[in-house]
Amino acid sequence: MEKFIKFSDWETKRFSSKVEEDSTKQQPTENATKEHASGNAELIAQLAQVTNDRKEAVRNKEDFQAQILDIEIKLLKLEIERNDLVKKKTDLEAAKQLSLTTNKEAKTNVKEL
């Protein structure tokens, strides 16, 4: 029998097999998360470049070019938000499927009429 100094050490040892099982189930979701993160990283880099271009256009008093770049900035921000919402949707769908298998769904205290 092993000697543990802290309760958390014992607890991690006890639940380590469950954590390993959960990590194998979560790998496809983590890959999708990495893809979203890399997509967002590219969009953020583009956003920084377009922001710098817009500032340069404003300095050179190119009003139309500055307005075009301002619209481009807004489109990039919306694309980043879209990616975040898609990720959240996939997470919620996975949670829904999990709740169907465990027959436990989160409920509120609000009573329906």
LUMPA-233945 format. One line per field, with one value per residue (C-alpha): x, y, z; residue number from 1. Coordinates in steps of 0.02 Angstrom, whole numbers, always signed. Example, Ala and Ser with C-alpha at 12.3 -4.5 7.8 and 13.67 -1.06 7.14 Angstrom:
REM residues 2
x = [+615 / +684] $
y = [-225 / -53] $
z = [+390 / +357] $
pos = [1 / 2] $
REM end
This chain:
REM residues 113
x = [+0 / +65 / +86 / +14 / +58 / -88 / -268 / -253 / -114 / -225 / -370 / -269 / -205 / -381 / -459 / -312 / -393 / -553 / -453 / -363 / -529 / -600 / -445 / -463 / -644 / -601 / -464 / -577 / -647 / -473 / -419 / -568 / -523 / -344 / -409 / -522 / -378 / -260 / -395 / -425 / -238 / -223 / -373 / -300 / -136 / -230 / -329 / -168 / -99 / -259 / -266 / -89 / -134 / -286 / -183 / -61 / -204 / -274 / -101 / -89 / -265 / -333 / -512 / -586 / -446 / -465 / -652 / -623 / -497 / -615 / -747 / -616 / -575 / -759 / -772 / -621 / -691 / -857 / -766 / -674 / -839 / -917 / -778 / -805 / -992 / -966 / -851 / -978 / -1114 / -1013 / -975 / -1161 / -1207 / -1079 / -1150 / -1325 / -1270 / -1183 / -1337 / -1442 / -1327 / -1324 / -1508 / -1457 / -1500 / -1474 / -1639 / -1689 / -1809 / -1922 / -2091 / -2170 / -2353] $
y = [+0 / +170 / +311 / +478 / +643 / +743 / +698 / +769 / +644 / +500 / +572 / +592 / +414 / +349 / +441 / +430 / +288 / +389 / +540 / +433 / +369 / +545 / +610 / +478 / +528 / +714 / +702 / +738 / +891 / +952 / +935 / +1040 / +1167 / +1176 / +1204 / +1345 / +1420 / +1416 / +1490 / +1628 / +1656 / +1685 / +1802 / +1900 / +1918 / +1980 / +2099 / +2174 / +2198 / +2278 / +2392 / +2452 / +2479 / +2580 / +2689 / +2720 / +2766 / +2888 / +2969 / +2989 / +3061 / +2923 / +2929 / +2798 / +2674 / +2701 / +2668 / +2510 / +2448 / +2493 / +2381 / +2244 / +2257 / +2236 / +2084 / +2002 / +2032 / +1954 / +1803 / +1779 / +1792 / +1668 / +1542 / +1562 / +1535 / +1381 / +1308 / +1346 / +1263 / +1104 / +1101 / +1118 / +981 / +866 / +908 / +871 / +701 / +665 / +713 / +596 / +451 / +489 / +541 / +696 / +862 / +1028 / +1102 / +1269 / +1310 / +1404 / +1322 / +1309 / +1354] $
z = [+0 / -48 / +75 / +26 / +103 / +37 / +6 / -170 / -208 / -156 / -254 / -414 / -399 / -371 / -516 / -638 / -737 / -758 / -818 / -947 / -1013 / -1023 / -1113 / -1249 / -1276 / -1286 / -1418 / -1570 / -1482 / -1438 / -1620 / -1674 / -1540 / -1604 / -1781 / -1721 / -1621 / -1770 / -1881 / -1755 / -1738 / -1925 / -1921 / -1775 / -1869 / -2023 / -1911 / -1843 / -2019 / -2083 / -1930 / -1966 / -2149 / -2097 / -1982 / -2124 / -2241 / -2113 / -2095 / -2284 / -2289 / -2401 / -2339 / -2455 / -2423 / -2235 / -2246 / -2348 / -2220 / -2079 / -2158 / -2179 / -1993 / -1949 / -2063 / -1982 / -1808 / -1861 / -1931 / -1765 / -1672 / -1793 / -1759 / -1572 / -1590 / -1699 / -1566 / -1431 / -1535 / -1557 / -1371 / -1331 / -1455 / -1373 / -1202 / -1266 / -1330 / -1166 / -1068 / -1174 / -1132 / -947 / -938 / -841 / -916 / -832 / -779 / -707 / -568 / -689 / -700 / -871 / -892] $
pos = [1 / 2 / 3 / 4 / 5 / 6 / 7 / 8 / 9 / 10 / 11 / 12 / 13 / 14 / 15 / 16 / 17 / 18 / 19 / 20 / 21 / 22 / 23 / 24 / 25 / 26 / 27 / 28 / 29 / 30 / 31 / 32 / 33 / 34 / 35 / 36 / 37 / 38 / 39 / 40 / 41 / 42 / 43 / 44 / 45 / 46 / 47 / 48 / 49 / 50 / 51 / 52 / 53 / 54 / 55 / 56 / 57 / 58 / 59 / 60 / 61 / 62 / 63 / 64 / 65 / 66 / 67 / 68 / 69 / 70 / 71 / 72 / 73 / 74 / 75 / 76 / 77 / 78 / 79 / 80 / 81 / 82 / 83 / 84 / 85 / 86 / 87 / 88 / 89 / 90 / 91 / 92 / 93 / 94 / 95 / 96 / 97 / 98 / 99 / 100 / 101 / 102 / 103 / 104 / 105 / 106 / 107 / 108 / 109 / 110 / 111 / 112 / 113] $
REM end
